Amino acid sequence: MLWKVSKMLFSGFLALSSISITTLYLYQNRLVYPSWAQGARNHVDTPDSRGIPYEKLTLITQDQIRLEAWDIRSENSTSTLLILCPNAGNIGYFIPIIDIFYRQFGMSVFIYSYRGYGNSEGSPGEQGLKLDADCVMSHLSTDPFHAKRKLVLYGRSLGGANALYIASKFRNLCDGVILENTFLSIRKVIPYIFPLLKRFTVLCHEIWNSESLMGSCSPETPFLFLSGLKDEIVPPFHMRKLYEACPSANKKIFEFPLGSHNDTIIQDGYWDIVREFLVEKGFI
């Protein structure tokens, strides 16, 4: 009798686990890309909230998704900074960062919302976000203003994965890359955040294999790596391994002992390091 009860309980547990795993597989995009969090789809601040002049653009991807983009031009700039946003939130969250690059560093800035984020159409997914990046690079490489300027990629977390996709595919168009708290792949992040799911990482279809893409980047492109050693989402050794895998002969890594995933950007010396990199490489 006890054996039958145990068998029933175990069968029930397996059935429940199967349902849970199936649910996670089918709805993982909402977990991987929480564009819905904190009402970020309901309202997007604009640069004029800080008096920053900009042009609002609508870019249309190969699969006919309409993306919102902001073009902030500095006529005296020698470089355009392409901001690749981290996960969650929307491009309005980046207005203070735009302000630094535009006003303090004198750069032109281009930023866009991934599909399914902010005011952009569609639903996020790895292949879709790569189509978004293709669309943006097509625009920047043919626009008379930006095509005359050097292009620097600035990507944080998921934005870093996007930056590596762009730097590997459009290596002749990228003149510099800044990465912050970026992962080797999403599958390799899962055991760090959810130890109980480490045996099911194969079910994650959103991969973003940055580790592999790094090897396809140009050895001529300067890279700057910024890593928070208290990152609670991306294991800090991921950044170290990306740095080691980077084929560039012109690369530097800086580690911030107190930096977590979202506050590395406010650590002492962060912006001095970024400015030094931009000056040293002739971007400003």
GUNUKOL-862775 format. One line per field, with one value per residue (C-alpha): x, y, z; residue number from 0; residue in three letters. Coordinates in steps of 0.1 Angstrom, whole numbers, plus 5000, padded with zeros to 4 digits. Layout:
N
px: [X	...] .
py: [Y	...] .
pz: [Z	...] .
i: [NUM	...] .
aa: [ALA	...] .
***
This chain:
284
px: [5000	5028	5046	5014	5010	5047	5044	5013	5031	5062	5041	5022	5056	5069	5037	5038	5075	5068	5040	5063	5092	5069	5055	5090	5099	5069	5069	5106	5107	5086	5111	5142	5130	5109	5100	5067	5082	5075	5052	5081	5058	5034	5055	5089	5106	5123	5156	5138	5131	5168	5169	5188	5180	5170	5152	5127	5129	5109	5130	5114	5131	5133	5103	5083	5086	5086	5113	5115	5150	5165	5192	5212	5237	5266	5279	5315	5316	5341	5322	5288	5280	5255	5239	5227	5204	5204	5173	5141	5132	5132	5154	5140	5160	5192	5186	5212	5237	5230	5236	5271	5282	5265	5272	5303	5321	5308	5297	5268	5245	5221	5198	5168	5142	5144	5112	5087	5104	5091	5072	5086	5064	5066	5078	5114	5134	5170	5165	5142	5166	5194	5171	5167	5205	5208	5182	5200	5234	5219	5206	5238	5261	5240	5231	5252	5259	5268	5286	5313	5319	5336	5312	5316	5293	5283	5265	5255	5244	5220	5232	5267	5254	5239	5271	5291	5266	5271	5309	5313	5289	5297	5334	5344	5319	5328	5357	5354	5334	5326	5311	5298	5286	5280	5275	5291	5256	5222	5224	5256	5239	5209	5228	5242	5207	5186	5208	5178	5174	5210	5200	5174	5195	5193	5157	5166	5162	5174	5211	5231	5264	5287	5316	5315	5309	5338	5363	5348	5354	5382	5416	5420	5389	5397	5377	5370	5356	5339	5331	5313	5328	5296	5274	5245	5231	5261	5290	5320	5342	5321	5336	5370	5366	5352	5383	5406	5388	5388	5412	5419	5455	5440	5419	5416	5396	5387	5370	5350	5351	5318	5300	5268	5249	5230	5253	5287	5280	5281	5312	5342	5363	5339	5334	5370	5379	5354	5366	5402	5394	5375	5403	5431	5415	5406	5369	5366] .
py: [5000	5024	5016	5024	5058	5066	5057	5079	5108	5104	5102	5133	5151	5141	5152	5186	5190	5182	5208	5234	5227	5228	5261	5275	5264	5279	5312	5317	5348	5367	5357	5363	5396	5414	5444	5445	5451	5483	5496	5502	5497	5524	5555	5564	5596	5616	5635	5669	5663	5673	5698	5674	5680	5648	5634	5606	5580	5549	5521	5492	5458	5431	5414	5446	5455	5492	5503	5536	5552	5585	5603	5628	5646	5667	5685	5687	5650	5626	5595	5581	5561	5533	5524	5488	5487	5461	5440	5454	5491	5513	5538	5566	5551	5559	5596	5605	5583	5600	5633	5622	5610	5639	5669	5659	5638	5657	5625	5619	5593	5568	5546	5524	5502	5465	5450	5445	5472	5508	5520	5495	5469	5431	5406	5402	5371	5364	5362	5392	5414	5404	5416	5448	5452	5445	5472	5498	5490	5494	5528	5540	5528	5546	5577	5606	5620	5588	5571	5598	5591	5564	5540	5530	5503	5506	5475	5466	5430	5420	5450	5436	5404	5426	5446	5414	5402	5435	5436	5401	5405	5441	5441	5466	5491	5490	5511	5504	5484	5490	5460	5460	5429	5408	5370	5342	5329	5328	5291	5296	5322	5300	5278	5309	5325	5293	5264	5240	5245	5237	5204	5220	5247	5227	5237	5274	5284	5320	5314	5345	5327	5357	5335	5321	5354	5370	5350	5365	5401	5420	5419	5456	5468	5483	5467	5480	5456	5469	5442	5444	5418	5417	5410	5389	5381	5375	5356	5380	5353	5356	5390	5377	5348	5372	5394	5365	5352	5387	5386	5423	5433	5465	5456	5465	5452	5470	5453	5472	5453	5468	5468	5448	5441	5474	5498	5492	5523	5545	5531	5554	5559	5543	5574	5584	5550	5554	5589	5578	5549	5573	5599	5573	5557	5590	5588	5622] .
pz: [5000	5010	4978	4957	4975	4970	4933	4929	4946	4925	4893	4903	4910	4875	4859	4877	4869	4832	4832	4848	4825	4795	4807	4812	4777	4760	4780	4785	4763	4789	4815	4795	4781	4808	4786	4804	4839	4859	4832	4808	4778	4790	4790	4775	4786	4757	4755	4755	4792	4796	4767	4744	4708	4689	4660	4665	4638	4628	4614	4596	4599	4572	4588	4588	4625	4633	4658	4676	4674	4686	4666	4687	4665	4674	4643	4656	4666	4650	4663	4668	4699	4693	4727	4730	4760	4788	4796	4810	4810	4779	4761	4783	4812	4792	4789	4817	4798	4765	4783	4793	4759	4741	4764	4783	4756	4725	4707	4684	4699	4683	4704	4696	4713	4706	4693	4721	4742	4748	4717	4693	4678	4680	4706	4717	4708	4699	4661	4661	4680	4656	4627	4646	4648	4611	4604	4626	4610	4575	4585	4602	4573	4547	4565	4552	4586	4606	4577	4578	4615	4635	4652	4688	4703	4740	4753	4789	4798	4770	4751	4752	4735	4708	4705	4700	4674	4655	4660	4646	4617	4607	4618	4590	4603	4640	4652	4690	4715	4752	4771	4806	4826	4795	4796	4777	4769	4785	4790	4811	4832	4842	4867	4885	4889	4891	4904	4904	4866	4857	4842	4819	4803	4770	4769	4767	4731	4737	4736	4727	4723	4729	4737	4702	4685	4702	4681	4649	4659	4642	4659	4649	4669	4703	4732	4767	4793	4825	4851	4884	4907	4928	4898	4911	4876	4853	4870	4869	4854	4822	4815	4822	4798	4771	4776	4773	4741	4725	4695	4696	4702	4717	4747	4784	4813	4845	4874	4901	4934	4946	4913	4911	4878	4877	4896	4881	4860	4891	4906	4913	4882	4857	4836	4838	4824	4796	4787	4787	4763	4740	4740	4736	4706	4689	4693	4711] .
i: [0	1	2	3	4	5	6	7	8	9	10	11	12	13	14	15	16	17	18	19	20	21	22	23	24	25	26	27	28	29	30	31	32	33	34	35	36	37	38	39	40	41	42	43	44	45	46	47	48	49	50	51	52	53	54	55	56	57	58	59	60	61	62	63	64	65	66	67	68	69	70	71	72	73	74	75	76	77	78	79	80	81	82	83	84	85	86	87	88	89	90	91	92	93	94	95	96	97	98	99	100	101	102	103	104	105	106	107	108	109	110	111	112	113	114	115	116	117	118	119	120	121	122	123	124	125	126	127	128	129	130	131	132	133	134	135	136	137	138	139	140	141	142	143	144	145	146	147	148	149	150	151	152	153	154	155	156	157	158	159	160	161	162	163	164	165	166	167	168	169	170	171	172	173	174	175	176	177	178	179	180	181	182	183	184	185	186	187	188	189	190	191	192	193	194	195	196	197	198	199	200	201	202	203	204	205	206	207	208	209	210	211	212	213	214	215	216	217	218	219	220	221	222	223	224	225	226	227	228	229	230	231	232	233	234	235	236	237	238	239	240	241	242	243	244	245	246	247	248	249	250	251	252	253	254	255	256	257	258	259	260	261	262	263	264	265	266	267	268	269	270	271	272	273	274	275	276	277	278	279	280	281	282	283] .
aa: [MET	LEU	TRP	LYS	VAL	SER	LYS	MET	LEU	PHE	SER	GLY	PHE	LEU	ALA	LEU	SER	SER	ILE	SER	ILE	THR	THR	LEU	TYR	LEU	TYR	GLN	ASN	ARG	LEU	VAL	TYR	PRO	SER	TRP	ALA	GLN	GLY	ALA	ARG	ASN	HIS	VAL	ASP	THR	PRO	ASP	SER	ARG	GLY	ILE	PRO	TYR	GLU	LYS	LEU	THR	LEU	ILE	THR	GLN	ASP	GLN	ILE	ARG	LEU	GLU	ALA	TRP	ASP	ILE	ARG	SER	GLU	ASN	SER	THR	SER	THR	LEU	LEU	ILE	LEU	CYS	PRO	ASN	ALA	GLY	ASN	ILE	GLY	TYR	PHE	ILE	PRO	ILE	ILE	ASP	ILE	PHE	TYR	ARG	GLN	PHE	GLY	MET	SER	VAL	PHE	ILE	TYR	SER	TYR	ARG	GLY	TYR	GLY	ASN	SER	GLU	GLY	SER	PRO	GLY	GLU	GLN	GLY	LEU	LYS	LEU	ASP	ALA	ASP	CYS	VAL	MET	SER	HIS	LEU	SER	THR	ASP	PRO	PHE	HIS	ALA	LYS	ARG	LYS	LEU	VAL	LEU	TYR	GLY	ARG	SER	LEU	GLY	GLY	ALA	ASN	ALA	LEU	TYR	ILE	ALA	SER	LYS	PHE	ARG	ASN	LEU	CYS	ASP	GLY	VAL	ILE	LEU	GLU	ASN	THR	PHE	LEU	SER	ILE	ARG	LYS	VAL	ILE	PRO	TYR	ILE	PHE	PRO	LEU	LEU	LYS	ARG	PHE	THR	VAL	LEU	CYS	HIS	GLU	ILE	TRP	ASN	SER	GLU	SER	LEU	MET	GLY	SER	CYS	SER	PRO	GLU	THR	PRO	PHE	LEU	PHE	LEU	SER	GLY	LEU	LYS	ASP	GLU	ILE	VAL	PRO	PRO	PHE	HIS	MET	ARG	LYS	LEU	TYR	GLU	ALA	CYS	PRO	SER	ALA	ASN	LYS	LYS	ILE	PHE	GLU	PHE	PRO	LEU	GLY	SER	HIS	ASN	ASP	THR	ILE	ILE	GLN	ASP	GLY	TYR	TRP	ASP	ILE	VAL	ARG	GLU	PHE	LEU	VAL	GLU	LYS	GLY	PHE	ILE] .
***
